[in-house]
Amino acid sequence: MLVANLVSPPERLRGYLQRFLHEPSPCTFVGGATSEICEDVAGAVRATGAEGFVAVSDFKTESGFRYLYFRRRDHALVEDLGPAMIEHMRAGEKPKSKEESPG
C-alpha cells in the first residue's frame, strides 16, 4: 500500500504517479504497490523537489507504515514524540528544541 500527499506537484510527476496509483482527490495518490514501485515513487518525488509525504506499508515498524517526508529547503522537519511537524524557518535560523521553546 502506498499513499502520497503532495503540495502542488509538477504535472510530469502527477502523470508519473497516475501510472501506478489512483488520485481520489487532487494531489493525493493511493494504491497497492510493490516495494520497487514505492522506491521509484519516492525517488521521483525527491528528484522533482515536490513537498509532501509518502507513506508505504512496512510491517517491520510498529505502525505498519514507513513515512517519507519531503520538504522545501526553507522548512525543517521536527520530531516530537507525536507526529512529525513542519516548522517554518527564516534563512539561517535553526529549529527550536523543546527546551528553547517558551511554555
Protein Blocks (a to p, Z undefined) as FASTA:
>chain_A
ZZdddehiafklmmmmmmmmccfbghiacddddfklmmmmmmmmmmnopacddddddfkb
mnopacdddddfkbccddehiacddddddehiacddfklpgZZ
